[in-house]
Amino acid sequence: MNIRFIKRLVRISLIMVYLVVIAGSVVRMTGSGMGCPDWPKCFGYLIPPTEHSQLEWKEDHEYFKGQIIIVEEALVVANRDFISGKEYNATNWAAYTKHDYAIFNPFHTWTEYINRLIGALTGIPVLLLFFASFTLIRRSWIYPVLGAATLFMLGFEAWLGKVVVDGNLIPNQITIHMLGALILVVLLVFYLARLKKLDRSPVEVSKWLNRLLIASAFLLFVQIILGTQVREEIDAIARITGEAGRSSWIEQLPVIFKIHRSYAISLVLMAAVMFWMNRKLIQSVVEIDLFVGLIVLEAVTGIILTYAGMPKAMQPAHLLFSIVSFGVVFYTVLRAKVSRATPAIR
């Protein structure tokens, strides 16, 4: 199979994973995580309802097995296909026992549904990549292994999404969800870097710049996990204070926020040094400049979040810059080759 086609599949898969992460962040930002109380369907529908009346009991109405309605502020599930009579018959319904969240908000429902839809669409290029990987087995066994690992991790992420919903957004599971997304990025970036090596076009850097790249990749990975933990703490505070207390959320955060902030300062300083060192190379590396730019944007959005009262729009942007910059620096690390050439002073 054409290697160019496989590269395209890897890139599309990577972009889709980024979209899933951002969609998930928008879900968190808007509080839409329980917009669909069940999984993988939404109130038992493949396409979710748009009006509350669709979730109310009606007489002489046809119901299908698995359909969910709200009765007396609780979720109930149809246990068979039937047409309702003149009065509500409890024997046709079973209580939904996985959680007791029974609120319908059309905006939240469709926000969560779009998030799931993007996740499902991500499975298409990943599945194609899995099968296409076997055409490269003569070049290296690593390609089908990477394809299989990516497909497995995507399936794991989907299963974990079900666990999170069934547990009504269990805090620790959300952090594991992000860790799974980072592993997906690692697998796909590693795949892309391996394919690039077939072109025999490594990125030449100095010894110390290479060390800084490796340190930055590790530090950024830890930073993203810490950021997720900070977000967990903010969610806990928000449940107590509500939106009215948004401006005071940062002040109430525990010490993990200070650690997260310190790591951010370290990353910015490292990025500044890398930018200077990159300018001294005989041929500067575009990927390093891109990484430095993303780190600056990440820092700016972090400052806005900290000192401007946690504006909602900045939350997904901050995460986007973080996870894309991680992908860029990890890709650069994999393709980097220490050059023996003397750096040029510009």
C-alpha positions, 0 to 999 in steps of 0.5 A: 500500500502507498506509504503516502496514504498511510501517512495521511491516515496517521495524520487524520487519526492524530487530528481527530484525537486532538478534536476529541480532546478539545470536544471533551474540554468543551463538555467539561467547560459547559458542564455537559458531561451528563447531558446523555445519562446513558452510553453509547446511546443518549436517553436510549436514542441513536440521535438524542431528543431536542425537547423535554416533551420527548422524555415525558410519558404519553398515552397511546404512544409507541415506546421501544425497548431501552428508551429512557424517560423521566418520571417523577424526577427519575430515569426509567427505561422501557423493558420492552417494545409496547404502546402505552395505554391511558395510564402509566403502567410501571410494569413496562418500565425499570428504574435506571440504577447506574446513577440518579442524575435525571436532568435534561438540558438540550444544550448539554445533551447535544454538546455531549452527543457531538463529543461522542460523535467525534469520538466515533468518527475517530474510529474510522481512520484508526480502523483503516490504519490498523488494516493498512499497517499490515502492508508494512510488516515486511519493512518492520513488525512495529507498524502493525503493532502500533496500529493495533495498539492505537486501535486498542487504546481508542477502544479503551478510551471509549470504554472509559467514557462509559465508565465515567458516565455510569459513575456520574463523572468520577473524578479520578477516571477523568484524569485517566481519560486524559492520560489515555488520550496522551498515550494515543498521541504518543502512539500516532506521533511515534508512527508518523516519525517512523514513517518519516524515517523512511524518507531519511530526513532527520532533524539535525540539532546540537547535543544540548538542544536535543537534551532540552527537547527530551526534557521538555517532552517529559516536563510537558507530559507531566504538566498536562497531567497536573493540569488535569488534576487542577481541573479536577480541583476546580470542578470540586470547588465549582460544585460548592460555590457555583458559577457566582464564585468563579472569580475566586476559584483560583484562590481556593486551589490547593498546592497542586496549582502552584506546582502546575504554575512552577512547571509552566514557568520552567517550560517557558524558560526552557522554550526561550533557551531552545529558541535561542539555540535554534537560531544558532544552528546552521539550519534552524528547525521549524518544529522547534519554532512551532513548539516555542510558539505553542508554549507561549500561547499556552502560557498566555492562556494560562495567565488569562485563566489565572488572573481574568477569572477563569473565562470559559473560552480559555479552558479548551484553548489552554488544553489545545495548545498544551496537547498539540505542543506535546505532540510537536516536541515528541515528534521532534525528539523522535526525529532529532539527530545530534549534528556534529556540525559547528553551530553558526552564529547569526 
